Amino acid sequence: MNWDHIAGQGTIKERLKNSIDENRVGHAQLFAGKEGYGTLPLALAYAKEILSRENPASGAKAEHLNHLDLHFSFPVFTEKNNSLSKRFFPNFREMILENPYADFDDWSTYLESENKQLFISADEIDEQNAKFALKSFEGGTKILIVWRADKMNISASNKLLKFLEEPPAKTLIILTAENTDSFLSTILSRTQITEIPRLKDEEVAQYLKTKTNLSEERSKEIVHQVQGNLNDAIKSLHPEGESEYETLFVQWVRDAFQVKKKPEYLKNIILWARNISSWNREKQKNFLQFCSEMFRQALLQNYGIPNLVYRKIDSGGFNWEGFSKFIHGANIESILEEISEANYHLQRNGNAKIIWTDLGIKLSRYIHKPA
C-alpha cells in the first residue's frame, strides 16, 4: 500500500512520515477508526515506508504482504482447539490485497463464519511473542499489525500488555480498531493513539471519480449515503441484491399497512421474516441499512425537501409520495431505533427469525401512528 493509494487523510499521512524522518516512531501504536476510514491502509503504508527506508528492496515484498519481517494477527474462530490466525493468513491476504478497506463483517463473510465467534486469543499473542523473540530476517525492524485488536479476549489483552511492556529491540506493534472503548486502560496508556476520522465527502467523491465511470448523480448518491466510509462506497459500486432489497422493502411496507385491518396479513410478515433470516448475516445487515435509508428519504420527501432526496422506489407500482406521507416526526425515531436494535441483536448472533418477525410486526404499529 502506497501513501498515494490512500483516500484523503493528508494530515495523518504527513504526521506519520514526519515521525519516521525525525526518528520518533513509537514502538506501540493504535490506529482507531472504522476500517472504511483507512485504518489498515495507513498501517500498511507506514510499515512499508519503515521497511523500505531500511532496505529499498523491501517495498515490493511489504506491498504484497509477504515480507518476512511484517507479521499480522487478526480475529478467527476456534477449530479443533486451534485459534491461531496463521491458518487463515492466505484468506486474509487475498481479501486485503483486493480491498484494504474491508471491514470485520467482510472478513466474517469471507470465512463463511456468520454463526461463529471471531476473536484474537491468548494463544495467538503467545505465538507472536515467540516470533518476535527471534532475530529479524533482514536485520531491521520487525513489525506486527494486529487488525481489529478490539476483538481480543481478556486473556489475550493481558498477554499483549506484557508484550507492550517488554518489547524486543527494533519492534513496532500497530493495533487497529474501530474505537478504544474495549481496551484495557493499561494498554491504552502504553500506546500512541492516532484517531482516524471519517473521510470528507469530497475525498470519497474524488476516489469514485478516479476509480469508476459513475455519473455525477450516482456518485453524489453514494457519497451522501456512505458518510465518509470508503468501504461502504466500494460495496455500493456492486450492490448485492439491490432490486431484491427494494422488492422486500415494498412487501414489508404493504403488509404493514394491511395488517391493522386484515390480521391475516400477519402470516405474510412471518413468511417475509423467515425468508430474510435465511440470508447470511452480512446480507441481513445490509438490508437493514437499506431500509433505514429508505425511511430517512421518505421523511425528507414528506417534509418537502426534495433536493435532499437522492433515492426513491418507484418499481412495482409503488407509490413513493403516498408512502412518504406516513413517515414523519412522530414515528421516524421509533422506526429507526427498532432497525438499530435489530442490527445490534444480529451482530450478537441473536435468533434471526425472531429478530425479523419482531421488527416486521412493529412496523405495522408505527406506520399507522398519526403525525
N, C-alpha and C positions, 0 to 999 in steps of 0.2 A: 504494500500500500504506500503510494507516494503522497506527499503533502498536497499536491495539486489535484489529486483524485478525491479529496475530501471536500464535501459541500460546506461552504461557509466556515465558521469557527476561526476566522482570521486571527483574532486576538489570542486565543488559546494556542494556535499553531506557533505564533511568534514567541509566546512565553515559553513553550516547550523547547523550541530551537535555541532561545537565549540561554536556557538552563544548561544546555549541552555546551554552548560556546563558552560559558562562564564557569564550567565545571561545577555546577550546582545541582546535579541530578541526585535527588533523594533516593535512598535505597528502597523505600516502600511508598508507593503512591496509589491513590484511589481516584479513579475517574467515575464520577457519579452523574448519571443522567440516562434517559431512555436510549436504548440501542439505536433507534432511528435518528437520534441527535448526533451520533457519530462517536460514541464512547470507544468501541473497539477499533474503528478505523484510525482514530487518534493514537491509541495504544500501539497499534501495528506500525504506523508511520514513525512514531517515537522510537520504538525498538529498532526498526530498520535504520534510522538515522544514526543511532548509537553504534550499532554493529558495523555499519558501512564506514564510519569515521575510523574505527579501529582497524578495519580491513576492507578496502574498497570492493573486493571480490565477494563480500558477504551480502551485498544488497540484493542480488537476484535470488539467492537462497532464502533470505528473510521474506522477500516478497511472495515467494511460492510456499511459504510456511514449512520449509524443510531444512532450515538452518539447525545444526546440531546443538547450538547453544541457546536456541529460542524454544522454550517449553510452554505448554498450555495445560490448564486444568479447567474443567467445565462440568456442569451437572449431568449426571447419568443415573440410570436406575440399577438396582442391585439384581444380579442374576447369578444363581448358584454361588452365593456368598461372595461374589466379585463385584465391588463397587468402584473399580478403578476406571478412569476415563480413557486410558490409553487404548482400550479395546475398541473404542468408537472414534479414535482420532481421524482415521480416513474419512469417516462420515462428516465429522466436524470440519475438517479441512475443505472437503468438497463444498459444503454449504457456505463457508465463509469466503472462499475464492469466488463463488458465484454471486454472493451478496453479503459483503462485510457488515451491512446494516441489519442483518437478520436478527430477530428477537427470540426470546425464550419460547414463545408459542410456536414459532417456526421450527425451532430445534426439537420440541416435543413432537410436532407433526412429522418432522424428518425421520425421527426414530420410531414413528408409529407407536408412541408410548402415552397416548392421551389418558389412559387409565392407570398409569404407573407414576410413582413419585420420583421426580428427578432431584438430586441433591449432590452436594460435594461432601464426601465422607472423611472421617479421620484417617482411614487407610490411604486415601488419596493424598492427603497432606504428608503423611509418613513417606509415601512413595516419592514425592517431590523433595522432601528433606534428604532422602538417600541420594537422589540425583545431584543435588546441589552440594553435597559433601565431596563430590568428585571434582577434579580439575576441569576447566572448560576445554573443549576440543580445539579451539582456535587461540587459546591463551588470553582471551579478552573477557568481556563481561558476559555473565550468564543471566538470562532474562526469563522470568516466569510471568506469564499473563494468566490471571485467574478470571475467566469470563463468568459473569454473574456470581461473584463471590458472595452476594447476599443469600445464596442458596446453600451455604454451608450449614451443617447441623452444629449443635453446641460443642460436640467433641472436636469436630474439625476446627472450629473457631479457636478453641483453647490451644490446639496444636499449632495453628497458624500464628497465634500470638507469640508462642515460644520461638517460632521461626523468625518472626519480625524482631524479636528482642536480641537474638544471637545469629544474625545473618552471616553466611560465609563471605569472605572478601570478594569484591568485584561482582556483587549480586544486585540485580534490580528486580523488584516484585511490583507488578502493576495489577491492581484489582479493578474490575469494572463492575458496576452495579447500578440499578435504577435509582436508588437513593441510599442514604446512610442509616435508615431507621432500624434495620435489623442487626447492625453490627455491635459487637461489644465495645463499650466506651474505651476500653484499654487498647483495642485495635485501632480505633479512630485516632487516639492520641499518639499513635506511633506511625501514622501515615500522613503523607502530604496530600490533602484533598483538593481535587480540581472539579468544580461544579461545571458540568457540560450543559449549557442552556439549549432550549429549543431553537431550531433554525428559524431564521427570518423568512417570511413569505417570499420575499424576492430571491432568496438563496435557493429555496425549493423550486421556484419558477425558473431560475437560471439553469439548474440541474436538468429539469424537464426539457428545457429548450435545447440544451446541448446533446441530450441523450435520446430524444424522441422527435417524432414529426407531428406531435399533437397540435390541434388547432388551438388558437389563443383562448377560445371559450372553454374547451375541455381542460386546458392547463389551469385556468383560473378556478374551475370547479374543483379540481384535485387539490390545488393549493389551499383553498378555503376549507376543504374537508379534513385534511390531514394535520392541520395545526402544528406545522413545523417538524413533523415526523417523516423523515425521508423514507424509512422502511414502508410506512403506510402508503406513501406516494408511489413507490416501486410496485407494491402489490396492487395498487389501483390501476396500473397500466394494463394488468391482465386479471381483471376481477373474476374470481371464481364464483360461478353461479349467479351472476348479476340478474339475469332475467328470471331465474328461479326465485331469487330473493323478492323481486317485485311481485311475482305471482303469489307467493306465500304471504307476503305482507297484505296484499289486497284481499286474499281469502280470509286472513285473520280479522281485518277491519270489518269486512262484510258480515262475517259470522257474529262478531261482537255487537254489531248494530241489531242483528236479528234476534239474538238470544233473549233479549229482555221481553219481547212479546211472544216469541216462539221457543220455549225451552228445549225443544228437540234439536235446536242448532248447537246445543252444548256438546252433543255427540261429535259434531264436525270439529269443534275446537279440540276435543280429546284426540281425535284422529290426526289433526294438524300437529298437535304436540308430539304424538308418537312418531310421526314421520321425521320431524326435525331432530328428535332425541336420538335417532339412529345415525346421525352425522358424526364425524369426528369433532372433538372439542373446539378446534380452531375454526372450523366452518360455522359451528353454532355461535361462537363469539363474534365472528364477522357478521353474521345475520343480525345479532343484537345491535351491533354498531350501525348497521344499515337501517334498522327500524328506528333507532334513536335519532338518526339524522333525518329520516323522513318526517317524524313528528315535529322536529325543530323547523324544518322547511315549511310544514303545514301551518305552524304557528305564525311564521313570518308572512305567509300568504294571507292568513286570516286578518292580521293586523295591518294589512295594506302596505307592506314593504317589499314590493315585487323585485326591486333592484338587488335585494339580498337573497332572493330565491333562485339558487343556481340549479335546482334539480326538482323535477316533478314526475309523477307517474300518470301517464295517460294511456297506457296499454290496457287491453281487455275491456274497453268501455268504462274505465274507472273515472269517476267524476272528481277530479282533484280539488276544484274550487268548492264543490259541495262538501267534501270530506273535511277540508281545511276549516270550515265554519264550526266544526265540533272540537277543534283543538285551540285552547285559549288559556288564559292565565289561571283559571280555576282548576284545571286538570293537568296541565303540562308537567308541573313539578312532580305530581304523583306518578304519572306515566313514566317519566324518565327515572325516577327513583326505583320503580319496580324493575325496569330494564337493568339498571345498575346493580340491584340486588340479585337478579338472575345471573348476571355476569360474575358476581362475587362467588355465588354458590357453585357455578360451573367450574371456576378456577380451582375450587377446593374439592372437586370431584363429587359434588352432590348428585343425587339421582336425577338424571336429565329429564326423564318422563314427568316426574313430579314438578320439577322446576318450570318446564314449559307449559304444563297443564295449568299450574297456578298462575303463571303470567298471562296465558291466554284468556282465562276466565276473568281475571282482574280488569283487563282492558274493557270488557263489556260493562263493568261498573263505572269506570272513569269516563268513558267516551260519551255517556249519557248525562254526565254531570252538567248542570246549567252554568252558563258563563256568569 
